[in-house]
Amino acid sequence: MAMTTVQLRTETKKKLDALKLHPRETYDELIGRLADSAYDDEPLSEEELRDIRESENDIKAGRVRSLREIMRDLGDDKAIRSLVE
């Protein structure tokens, strides 16, 4: 296995230490796990992308309702009070 030296700021090393699953997890294992989690193994479908674009267009056109309005229409007074508090 090829070895590489990496320079880190003290703050970055502390962050990495806090992300370890267990004290004996190596930095190589940790960084590999973090890198793997950065990739989306389930990309959005064309339908999902279309729905997102449609929602963005609704927002731009002002076709939105607040949560308070929706809860009022559903008759959920308890939820409305919790929003106010």
N, C-alpha and C positions, 0 to 999 in steps of 0.2 A: 504494500500500500504506500503510495506517495504521500509524504507529509508536507504540509505547508504551514508556515507561521503567519498568523494574522494579528495585526495590532488592533486593540480595542481600547476605547476610553473606559475609565473605571466605571462610569455610570452605565455603559453598555454591558459590561461584564456583570454588573449587579442585576440588570434586567434579565440577562440570560440565565443567571443563577436562579432567579425567582421563577423562571419558566420550566426548570427541570422537573421531570415527573418524579424523580427520586435522586438522592444525592450522588449516586454512582453513575448516573446517566452522563455519558461523555458529551463534550461540546459538539463533536461530529454527529452523534445521534440526535442531539437537540436541534442543531441547525438543519439536519436532514429532515427531521419531522416538521419543522417550521416551513422549510422550503416546499415540502410535499403539500402542506395545508394551503399554500398560496395558489395552487392550481385547482381550478373548478373541474371536477371529473363529471359533472352533470351540466353541460352548457344549456342555456335557455333555448327552448324550441322556437320555431318561427311563430307559432301561435302566441307564446308568451311575449316575445319581442313585439309582436303586433299589438297585443293588449297593453303593454307598457307605453308604446307610442301613442295609442289612443288615450290612455290616461293622462299622459303629458299634454296632449292637445286639449283635453277637457280642463285641465288646470289652467293652461294659458288662456282659454276662452272664458274662464271664470265659472265653469260648471262644476262647482264644488259645494259641499255642505260641511258645516262644522260637526264635530262629534256631539256637541250639546244639542244641535238641531235634530240630529238623527235619534238621539236618546229620547228627546221630547216627543218626537213623532211615534216612537215605539212605546211611549207611556212609561218609561223607566225613570220615575221621579227619584228613586234612591240613587241611581247612577248619576243623575244630574246634580244632586246635592253633593256627591263625592267629588265631582269636578270643580265645584265652587269652593270647597273646603281646602 
